[in-house]
């Protein structure tokens, strides 16, 4: 009997392992497992699904902070919403004064699978990571979707006491957060209301560089597109095509940015890692790419006095562990317990 119990336990463990592995390797070409239940109009371009921890149809005078959490390439906003709520609970009083917002950048396969209304915004499978235009119903950039969220948060009739907005993303969402910190127009709306904005960039596969220098120059030299957007400043999408790179860099340097990097996110063969030559020119894996980018930006003409780097010790490519770590809570809620590396 003990032997049978032992075998059964091992079998369950193996099944659990393979389920986790399958989930990790799950392609972003499959429909999402859940669609967010709230909707926000992005101008007259279409509707953006999102999760909200508080109903923002009515005034929320107790809310002083808003945290926007951006999902990864699987578009699994439901998973990230659970992590966001866990982090909110761990933040205690700071969490109770916070609204958690998780938008969802859907693809056509999701709209088809759930028979969603035609006005639902949908992007290419990865185009939303770099601010590209939606495929339907209108060409709204994913950055315009974030602009719409920030505009809503700037409405003093709904948020009379809001003081801070945090735009955070992990993995593919980290790519969105980093590029939006460069390109985003929504912060200007909040600045007029004296609302501060912070960007938290966690474990992205790549970064947008402002120069042609790369950590791996030999790879860059053999890669014709290494400096194209979303990796560099050439060929920028319409949302930011009219802004000069120097102006974009100045704006980025002035903004408050925290890079949140897992010290174990070091697998150069990770299934979800961008392995294009454009990304490999930035380093072999996410942890190295993040440190190299922070170092490169610090050496630029104006430095980065408003940027910080938090290493999350002992964590790999795991959004939940990153956001709920001490450094994650420090980045999202200003809680103590994390020391900046830079």
C-alpha positions, 0 to 999 in steps of 0.5 A: 500500500505504501509503495502504491501511495508513493508511486501515485504521489510521484505520478501526480508530481510528474503530471503537475510538472508537465502541466507547469512546463506545458503552461510555460511553453504554451504558444501565444497562438492559442486563445486566452483562457479568460477575457477581462470583464470590464471595458474602456472606450479608447476614444472612438477607436474601440473597446479595451477589456480590462480587470479593475479592483474597484468600480470606477463608474462612481467616485473613489475618494479613498483611492490615492494610488493606481497600479496598472499591471501589463500581462505577458505575451500569452495575453493572460490578464486573468493570471496577472490580475491574480498576482496584482491582487496578491501584491495589493493584499500584501501591501496592507494600508497602501494596498487598500488605498490603491486601484489595481488595473490589468488591461488585456491586449487581445488578438483576433483568435481571442475575439473569434473564440469568445465571439466578442463584439466587433468593437473589441480592440485586437492586435497582432500576436506581439505587435502590442508589445511595441505600440503598434496599431490594432488590426481592428476595429480601428488602428489604435496603438496599444500606447493609445489604450494606455493613454485612455487609462491614464486619462480616466485616472486623471478625471478628478470627478472619479479620483479626487485624491489620486496622487500616483500612477504606476505603470508596471509590466512583466515580460512582454508587458515589461516591453510595453512599460519600457516603450511607453515610458519613452513614447507615452503621452498620457503622463502629460494629462496627469501632470496637469493634475499634479499626479506623479507617474512611475514606470516599472519594467520587469524582465522584458526580453528587449529594450529600445535603445537610443544609440546604435551601440549594443552590448554584443556589437558583432551580432549587431553588425550581422543584423540589418534590423538591429536598430529598428523599433522596437529595439532602436529608434529607426522605423518607429510606428505612427504613434511616435514617428513624429518625435525626434529620438533626442526628444524621446530620450530626454523625456525618458530620462526625465521620467521615473523608471524602476527596472525590476530584474530577476537574478535567475532569469538567465536561461538563453534558451527560455521558450518565451525569450526573444531570440532574434538577432535584434534581441541577442545583440542586447545580450544572451538573456534577460538579466544580462540585457537589463543590466547592460541597458541600465549601464548604457543609459547611465553612460549617456550624456544626461545619465539617468538620475530618475532611474533605479535598478532593483535585483530580485534575488533568487527569482527567474522568469516568474511574474507572480514572484517578481511582483509580490517580492519585497522589491516588487512591493517597493516598486509598486507601493513604495514599501521598505525592504529593497535596496536599489542596485544603482 
